[in-house]
Amino acid sequence: MATAPDKTFQRKSPRFTVTPKSDIFFEDKMYKALVQDLSDNGMLLLCSRDFEPGSIIGVHLNLAPGVTVDCEVEVRHCTDQGIGVKIDFMDDQNCKAYQGYLQEFFSQQLNKLG
């Protein structure tokens, strides 16, 4: 069942369009997913399964060769466009890898514009 995004929720960070593969873990099951976009504190995932807003799911991101990140996220909305999630927990090592990936990606995007 698709639920509309909470209109009071405002993104605090810009999102970057990417398409890395990922795995979602929920209730002892794994689901394949694609990441549509990323930001400092959230992402939009495409998956064949719907999740209820408020659900906490595990996400394993394959951002680049040799760059993987594991985190727990909270489902904010689930629509035909994807599953909007907010990062709920990421340990220091994964946070460093995630932030490094975002910085590198953002730098590459700026170089394309410049």
C-alpha positions as a printed NumPy array, in Angstrom:
array([[  0.   ,   0.   ,   0.   ],
       [  1.495,   3.35 ,  -1.017],
       [  1.468,   6.185,   1.462],
       [  2.095,   9.799,   0.595],
       [  5.101,  11.638,   2.029],
       [  4.559,  13.609,   5.22 ],
       [  4.129,  17.197,   3.986],
       [  5.707,  18.579,   7.188],
       [  8.997,  16.751,   6.496],
       [ 11.6  ,  19.006,   4.915],
       [ 14.938,  17.791,   3.554],
       [ 17.908,  19.387,   5.272],
       [ 20.503,  18.312,   2.693],
       [ 20.651,  18.216,  -1.103],
       [ 20.147,  14.812,  -2.725],
       [ 22.462,  13.362,  -5.361],
       [ 21.119,  11.111,  -8.114],
       [ 22.939,   7.769,  -8.105],
       [ 22.032,   4.153,  -8.889],
       [ 24.122,   1.785,  -6.756],
       [ 22.743,  -1.616,  -5.893],
       [ 21.795,  -2.321,  -2.316],
       [ 20.248,  -4.925,  -0.09 ],
       [ 17.437,  -4.297,   2.381],
       [ 17.094,  -6.451,   5.481],
       [ 13.745,  -6.66 ,   7.255],
       [ 12.289,  -9.363,   9.493],
       [ 15.093, -11.854,   8.704],
       [ 14.606, -11.484,   4.946],
       [ 16.741,  -9.792,   2.303],
       [ 15.358,  -7.771,  -0.616],
       [ 17.325,  -6.389,  -3.56 ],
       [ 17.015,  -2.641,  -4.106],
       [ 18.451,   0.239,  -6.098],
       [ 19.298,   3.616,  -4.639],
       [ 17.799,   6.494,  -6.624],
       [ 19.35 ,   9.324,  -4.668],
       [ 21.388,   9.99 ,  -1.541],
       [ 21.806,  12.851,   0.899],
       [ 23.64 ,  13.377,   4.183],
       [ 20.725,  12.001,   6.147],
       [ 18.533,   9.963,   3.81 ],
       [ 17.951,   8.245,   0.505],
       [ 15.312,   7.09 ,  -1.947],
       [ 15.261,   3.337,  -2.584],
       [ 13.522,   1.27 ,  -5.256],
       [ 12.406,  -2.169,  -4.09 ],
       [  9.735,  -4.669,  -5.072],
       [  8.415,  -4.694,  -1.489],
       [  6.558,  -1.894,   0.284],
       [  7.405,  -0.922,   3.86 ],
       [  5.198,   0.903,   6.337],
       [  6.277,   4.402,   7.422],
       [  8.092,   4.163,  10.745],
       [  9.578,   0.742,   9.944],
       [ 13.27 ,   0.376,  10.765],
       [ 15.128,  -1.55 ,   8.067],
       [ 18.756,  -2.474,   7.528],
       [ 20.442,  -1.312,   4.337],
       [ 23.694,  -2.553,   2.808],
       [ 24.892,  -0.121,   0.129],
       [ 27.378,  -1.047,  -2.614],
       [ 28.394,   2.503,  -3.462],
       [ 31.499,   1.793,  -5.555],
       [ 34.067,  -0.979,  -5.968],
       [ 35.458,  -1.504,  -2.482],
       [ 33.039,   0.983,  -0.893],
       [ 30.195,  -0.589,   1.06 ],
       [ 28.136,   0.935,   3.849],
       [ 25.773,  -0.651,   6.349],
       [ 23.156,   1.398,   8.175],
       [ 19.733,   1.309,   9.756],
       [ 17.109,   3.59 ,   8.288],
       [ 13.579,   4.668,   9.157],
       [ 10.979,   4.517,   6.402],
       [  9.424,   7.982,   6.001],
       [  7.185,   7.235,   3.015],
       [  6.558,   4.497,   0.482],
       [  5.079,   5.464,  -2.9  ],
       [  5.25 ,   4.376,  -6.526],
       [  8.349,   6.594,  -6.828],
       [ 10.216,   4.664,  -4.134],
       [ 10.862,   4.274,  -0.44 ],
       [ 12.013,   7.483,   1.224],
       [ 14.17 ,   6.768,   4.261],
       [ 16.011,   8.732,   6.921],
       [ 19.299,   7.351,   8.237],
       [ 18.667,   6.273,  11.815],
       [ 22.028,   4.682,  12.727],
       [ 25.425,   4.373,  11.077],
       [ 28.612,   3.525,  12.986],
       [ 31.723,   5.713,  12.67 ],
       [ 33.473,   3.548,  10.06 ],
       [ 30.401,   3.38 ,   7.816],
       [ 29.698,   7.084,   8.342],
       [ 33.229,   7.968,   7.219],
       [ 32.878,   5.832,   4.074],
       [ 29.422,   7.284,   3.322],
       [ 30.498,  10.908,   3.791],
       [ 33.659,  10.289,   1.731],
       [ 31.554,   8.86 ,  -1.092],
       [ 29.161,  11.827,  -1.017],
       [ 32.035,  14.332,  -1.023],
       [ 33.757,  12.595,  -3.942],
       [ 30.507,  12.343,  -5.885],
       [ 29.658,  16.012,  -5.232],
       [ 33.159,  17.071,  -6.271],
       [ 32.826,  15.148,  -9.543],
       [ 29.457,  16.772, -10.242],
       [ 30.893,  20.249,  -9.652],
       [ 33.824,  19.51 , -11.975],
       [ 31.35 ,  18.576, -14.727],
       [ 29.66 ,  21.96 , -14.338],
       [ 32.895,  23.959, -14.162]])
